[in-house]
Amino acid sequence: RESSWNDDLARCNLLLGEIDLFARRRSVAASRIIAAMRVFRQGHQGKDLPDALLAMARIRRVAQASAGEGVGSSLGLRREFAEAESALSFCEESLRLAARSGFLLKKCDALNFRSKIFRESGEPEKALIDAREAHDIARRCEYYWGLHEAIRQLHDTSKALNRIAEAESWHNADRFLTRKMKRQIAQIGR
């Protein structure tokens, strides 16, 4: 604290927690992300808190999906958060903070994740609304990763709604975007 390194350490914990989640080390991921969230909340650090909340939403989504297997309790989440604090509640808090602070890319990421949650919970119309908004933000900001994810959410949701032509259109848009980015990356490498 004296050296003001808490925020830096919390950012490291957040990044390592994301890596742990990707590597399926869920309990380690949860403890790192919880520690980062604590620091960001205590320091009223609004810049990184939306990312930490979204990471927590991803962990809760995994825990909720695995609830029948008892995984949620093994993550140590019940000690830290009430059961009511679902993936959706963390995602929505991230979205509110990002929108209020004007962090459009973080808002795009939260909208994409909420779209996924809505689709998986049987609310595809809400999922489409969020995915379309994320798509618009990403296109305006030229945010490749957000655009790629929005297109994927639009494709998957269209498919879930049995809108085959629309799903195919989003699939083609994704292929076009991927080719475009490969060309741009190749030009940078020259």
Salt bridges, closest charged atoms under 4 A:
ASP8 OD1 - ARG11 NH1 2.78
GLU18 OE2 - ARG58 NH2 2.36
ASP20 OD1 - ARG25 NH2 2.83
ASP20 OD2 - ARG32 NE 2.61
ASP48 OD2 - ARG11 NE 2.63
ASP51 OD2 - LYS106 NZ 2.53
GLU80 OE2 - ARG38 NH2 2.85
GLU83 OE2 - ARG78 NE 2.60
GLU92 OE2 - ARG114 NH1 3.50
GLU93 OE2 - ARG41 NH1 2.88
GLU120 OE2 - ARG61 NH2 2.73
GLU123 OE1 - LYS126 NZ 2.86
GLU125 OE2 - ARG163 NH2 3.19
ASP130 OD2 - ARG114 NE 2.50
GLU133 OE2 - LYS107 NZ 3.17
ASP136 OD1 - HIS135 ND1 3.92
ASP136 OD1 - ARG139 NH2 3.27
GLU149 OE1 - ARG152 NH2 2.32
ASP156 OD2 - ARG119 NH2 3.84
ASP156 OD1 - HIS155 ND1 2.93
GLU166 OE2 - ARG132 NH2 3.71
GLU166 OE1 - ARG163 NH1 3.93
ASP174 OD1 - HIS148 ND1 2.80
